[in-house]
Amino acid sequence: MKVEGSVAFVTGANRGLGEQFVKALFEAGAAKVYAGARDPAKVTAPGAVPVAVDITDHESVRAAAEVAQDVTLLINNAGSTTRAGILTAELESFRLEFETHVIGTLAMSRAFAPALGRNGGGAIVNVLSVLSWLSIPVSAGYAAAKAAEWSVTNALRVALAEQGTQVTALHVSYLATEMAASVQGPKADPAEVARATLDGVASGQHEVLADEVSKQVRAALPGGPDALYPQLRGGTTLV
């Protein structure tokens, strides 16, 4: 997948990582970047084409896909967190997490897949998380949704291979964005993460592990629960 000359569509493009994706795409030579947001007036990246889209509204998704028939790269970045704790949160919070990250990502991918196929295959990037592989009780709703989104991403990768559409998953821990503003500890630079992800797309990677935490957790998966959750044996959590 060549990022240079591509026509990209980025969801959640009005701030945070999404805005950095728009900037990185232009830096990499993208020909056009559609910047999707619930309120397109909040899109400020120079040169971007603002498009109204709410990924939890299927009609909005369909309309956005109709606008961007020339797309060759879809970046499913839009997301949010309810910080739904496993024992305390309303079940509605868990439902919203799944509507956004799982159903929303699937709806966007399905709506844009035909255009990607017609335009040579192209690529999809799904912004996942280190919490696709590791859950924490205080944000269990988000982690569960990201785990399900990882499964959907794997299914999309296989289903779209025949039409030549590459599917790349981004896994990263905390970013220096508004969403993680209250979190203490190291945070990755969203601009660097955006550039690393596009490099991964250009080199055909199935997964981009954008920080050391994601690499450590990925490496611990074969070790099972004892490796992923050292607090079960009196240790310190990985995240």
C-alpha positions in Angstrom: 0.0 0.0 0.0 1.5 3.3 -1.1 0.6 6.2 1.2 2.1 8.7 -1.2 -0.6 9.7 -3.6 -3.3 7.9 -1.6 -6.8 9.2 -0.8 -7.4 8.7 2.8 -10.4 8.9 5.2 -9.7 9.4 8.9 -12.4 9.2 11.5 -12.2 11.2 14.7 -10.0 13.6 12.8 -10.7 16.8 14.7 -8.3 16.2 17.6 -5.8 13.9 19.2 -4.4 11.0 17.2 -6.9 11.5 14.4 -5.7 15.0 13.7 -2.1 13.8 13.8 -3.0 11.1 11.2 -4.3 13.8 8.9 -1.1 15.8 9.3 1.2 12.7 8.8 -0.7 11.7 5.7 -0.1 15.0 4.1 3.6 14.9 5.2 3.8 11.4 3.5 2.4 12.8 0.2 -1.3 11.8 0.4 -3.2 13.4 -2.5 -6.4 14.0 -0.5 -7.5 13.5 3.1 -11.1 13.3 4.2 -11.3 14.3 7.9 -14.3 12.7 9.5 -15.8 14.1 12.7 -19.3 14.4 14.3 -18.9 18.2 13.9 -16.9 18.9 10.7 -16.6 22.5 11.8 -14.1 21.4 14.4 -11.7 20.0 11.8 -8.7 22.4 11.6 -6.0 20.5 9.9 -4.9 22.6 6.8 -5.9 21.0 3.5 -8.2 18.4 4.9 -11.7 17.8 3.5 -14.1 17.9 6.5 -16.9 15.3 6.4 -19.6 14.8 8.9 -19.7 11.2 10.3 -20.9 9.5 13.5 -19.6 6.0 13.4 -22.5 4.9 15.7 -25.1 6.1 13.2 -25.3 3.7 10.3 -27.0 6.3 8.0 -24.2 8.8 8.7 -21.6 6.1 7.9 -23.3 5.3 4.6 -23.5 8.9 3.6 -19.8 9.4 4.4 -18.9 6.5 2.2 -20.9 7.9 -0.6 -19.0 11.2 -0.4 -15.6 9.4 -0.5 -15.9 7.0 -3.4 -12.2 7.7 -4.4 -10.8 6.5 -1.0 -7.8 4.1 -1.0 -7.0 4.2 2.7 -9.4 4.1 5.6 -8.2 4.9 9.1 -10.7 3.8 11.8 -9.5 6.1 14.6 -12.7 7.4 16.2 -13.3 6.2 19.7 -14.1 7.1 23.3 -14.0 5.6 26.7 -16.7 5.5 29.4 -14.1 4.2 32.0 -16.5 1.4 32.8 -15.3 -0.6 35.8 -16.0 -4.3 35.8 -18.1 -4.4 39.0 -19.5 -0.9 39.3 -20.4 0.6 35.9 -23.8 0.6 34.4 -24.2 -2.1 31.7 -25.2 0.7 29.3 -21.6 1.9 29.5 -20.4 -1.4 28.2 -23.0 -1.3 25.5 -21.8 2.1 24.3 -18.2 0.9 24.2 -19.2 -2.0 21.9 -21.4 0.2 19.8 -18.5 2.6 19.2 -15.4 0.4 18.9 -16.8 -2.8 17.5 -20.0 -2.1 15.6 -18.8 1.4 14.5 -15.5 0.1 13.2 -17.3 -2.8 11.4 -19.9 -0.4 9.9 -17.2 1.9 8.5 -15.1 -1.0 7.2 -18.1 -2.6 5.4 -19.3 0.7 4.0 -15.9 1.6 2.6 -14.8 -1.9 1.4 -16.5 -1.7 -2.0 -14.8 1.5 -2.9 -11.4 0.2 -1.7 -11.9 -2.8 -3.9 -12.8 -0.8 -6.9 -9.8 1.5 -6.4 -7.3 -1.3 -6.3 -7.6 -2.7 -2.8 -6.0 -0.1 -0.7 -5.8 -0.5 3.1 -7.7 -0.2 6.3 -6.1 0.8 9.6 -7.9 0.0 12.8 -6.7 1.9 15.9 -6.8 -0.7 18.6 -4.9 -0.7 22.0 -2.6 -2.6 24.2 -5.9 -3.3 26.0 -6.9 -5.5 23.1 -4.7 -8.1 24.8 -4.8 -7.0 28.5 -7.7 -5.9 30.6 -7.8 -3.7 33.7 -10.7 -3.7 36.1 -11.2 0.1 36.2 -11.6 0.3 32.4 -12.9 -3.1 31.6 -15.6 -1.9 29.2 -13.0 -0.3 26.9 -10.7 -3.3 27.1 -13.5 -5.7 26.3 -14.6 -3.7 23.3 -11.0 -3.4 22.0 -10.5 -7.1 22.4 -13.6 -7.7 20.3 -12.4 -5.0 17.8 -9.2 -7.0 17.5 -11.2 -10.1 16.6 -13.2 -8.1 14.0 -10.0 -6.8 12.6 -8.6 -10.3 12.1 -11.8 -11.4 10.4 -11.7 -8.3 8.1 -8.1 -9.0 7.2 -9.0 -12.5 6.0 -12.3 -11.5 4.3 -10.8 -8.6 2.4 -7.6 -10.3 1.3 -9.2 -11.6 -1.9 -9.9 -8.0 -3.1 -6.4 -6.9 -2.2 -7.3 -4.8 0.8 -4.6 -4.8 3.5 -5.8 -4.5 7.1 -3.3 -3.1 9.7 -4.0 -3.0 13.4 -2.3 -0.3 15.6 -1.7 -1.3 19.2 -0.5 1.4 21.6 -0.8 2.2 25.3 -1.5 5.7 26.7 -1.1 8.6 24.3 -0.5 12.2 25.2 -4.0 13.2 24.2 -7.1 14.5 25.9 -8.5 11.0 26.4 -5.6 10.1 28.7 -5.1 13.5 30.3 -5.9 12.2 33.8 -3.5 9.2 33.5 -0.1 9.4 35.2 2.9 7.8 33.7 4.6 7.6 30.3 2.6 8.5 27.2 3.5 8.2 23.6 3.6 11.1 21.2 0.6 10.9 18.9 2.5 12.5 16.0 5.2 9.8 16.2 2.6 7.1 16.5 0.7 8.3 13.4 4.0 8.4 11.4 5.0 4.9 12.6 1.6 3.5 11.7 1.8 4.9 8.2 5.3 3.4 7.8 3.8 0.1 8.9 1.0 0.4 6.3 3.6 1.2 3.6 5.7 -1.8 4.5 2.7 -4.2 4.6 2.6 -4.9 8.4 -0.4 -6.6 9.8 0.3 -5.1 13.3 2.1 -2.0 14.4 3.3 -2.1 18.0 3.8 1.6 18.6 5.3 1.6 22.1 7.3 -0.6 24.5 4.3 -1.5 26.6 2.5 -3.0 23.6 5.6 -4.9 22.7 6.0 -6.3 26.2 2.3 -7.3 26.5 2.3 -8.9 23.0 5.4 -10.9 24.0 3.7 -12.1 27.2 0.6 -13.5 25.5 2.0 -17.1 25.2 2.6 -17.1 28.9 -1.1 -17.0 29.7 -2.8 -15.2 32.7 0.2 -15.6 35.0 2.4 -13.6 32.6 -0.2 -11.0 31.6 -1.5 -10.4 35.2 1.5 -10.6 37.6 -0.7 -9.1 40.3 -2.3 -12.5 40.6 0.9 -13.7 42.2 1.7 -10.5 44.1 3.5 -8.6 41.3 2.9 -5.3 39.6 0.5 -4.8 36.8 2.0 -4.4 33.2 -0.2 -1.3 32.6 
